[in-house]
Amino acid sequence: MSENLIRALEMLGQGMLGIFVVLGLIALLVVLLGKMDGKK
């Protein structure tokens, strides 16, 4: 029972980490596009 709970928590942690990484990349992309548009 506890092993399944630990595995579930690990999967949840990896999922949240992946979401934060994706959000961070999107934020960087938006900032870079904003700077490029500003130069024009």
N, C-alpha and C positions, 0 to 999 in steps of 0.2 A: 504494500500500500504506500509506504513512504517513498519507495524508489520511483513509483509512478508519479507521485506528487513532485519529487525533485526534478524528474524529467520534464514534467509539465511546466514547472517554474523556469527551467533552463530554456525551453522552447519559447516561453513568453518573453523572457529577457532578450533572447536573440531577435525575436520579432520586433520588440520595442527598439532595440539598438538599430536594426535595419531601417525602421521607420524614421528614426532621428537622423540617420546617415542620409537617407533620401531627401528629407526635408532640408538638411543642411546644404546638400548639393543644389537643390532647387533655389534656395536662398542665394547662394553664390552666383548661380546662373543669372538670376534676376538682377543682382547688383552689377555683374559684369555687363549685361545688356544695357542697363541704365547708364553706365559710364560710357559705353560705346555710342549710345544714342545722344549723349550729352556732347560728345566730341563733334558730331555732325551739326 
